[in-house]
Amino acid sequence: MDTRVALVAVMAFMGAPLLRPCSSPGSLDDIASWAMQGPAKDLPARLNGVFVFRGVSPALLVDMSYSHSYLPAEGSFVLDAGRAYMYDTDATSSRFTGMFQPTSPTPELPGKLLSLLSRMMRLSLKFTLNADRTVASIEPMLISQYNPFNKLFPRILKEQAVAYKGGWKRVNFAPPSNATATSASYTLHPVVTRKPDGSLKVHGDGLKMAKRKLAMGSGSFAKCP
C-alpha cells in the first residue's frame, strides 16, 4: 500500500470520533430515562449498572450496560470505554477536593479531551471475573481486542475491581512484578441498577454523590455515541 494512502487511512480511522460529537444525555435528575441503554442484558447484576467515580476525576459516571462479548463460562466481557465513560466536560482532576480528592493518578486534562483520546485510541477494557463474581482482573485494549500488542499490557499494568460496599473498588498493582497493591485506587458507587423484573432502580445516595461531584466540577457532562 502506498505510504500516503496508509497515512490517510490511519488519520481517518483516528479522526472518526470527531464526526460523532459527544453531548449532554440529560439531567442527572432524569437519569433513569437515558441510562442503561447499552446492549448488555446478561451481565451479573452487581456489575450491570451506572456508577459514580470517587477518587478519580474528571470521570463522572460509567454505564456498564455498554459491555459486550460476555462469556459466562469464563466470566469475561469487554467494556467499550468510549461509550461507557461520561466525563465532566471542562474540569480537570485538580478541581476536585474533599471526598472527591484524587487517589488515583489522572492526567491534568479536561474531561472532553480525555474522552476524545479514549475514543481515538478505541480504548476497551476486558474484565475477567472470579468464580463468585466478586473480583475482576482488568486488561486495557487499544484499537481492537484483536490487537496483538494488547497482550503486553497485563505484564506492565495490573488492575483489579473488587466488590466493595455495594459497588466496586479499582486497585492498581506495582510493576514490574505486579504482586503488591499500591495506594492508587478509587471506588465506584451505584447510581442506577437493574431490578430482577428489568426495571431500573435509582440509588439515592449514589445520585446525590454524582450531583455533588458535578457541582464541584464544571457543572456539565457529556455522553458519547
VENSUL-V469299 format. One record per helix or strand of 3 or more residues. SS is the DSSP state (2 for helix, 1 for strand). FROM is the first residue (numbers start at 1). TO is the last residue. If there is no record, write none. Layout:
[[SS	FROM	TO] [SS	FROM	TO]]
This chain:
[[2	3	19] [2	28	34] [1	49	54] [1	59	63] [1	67	71] [1	76	80] [2	81	84] [1	85	88] [2	93	95] [2	98	100] [2	111	120] [1	124	129] [1	135	141] [2	148	156] [1	159	164] [1	167	173] [1	181	194] [1	200	202] [2	204	216] [1	221	223]]
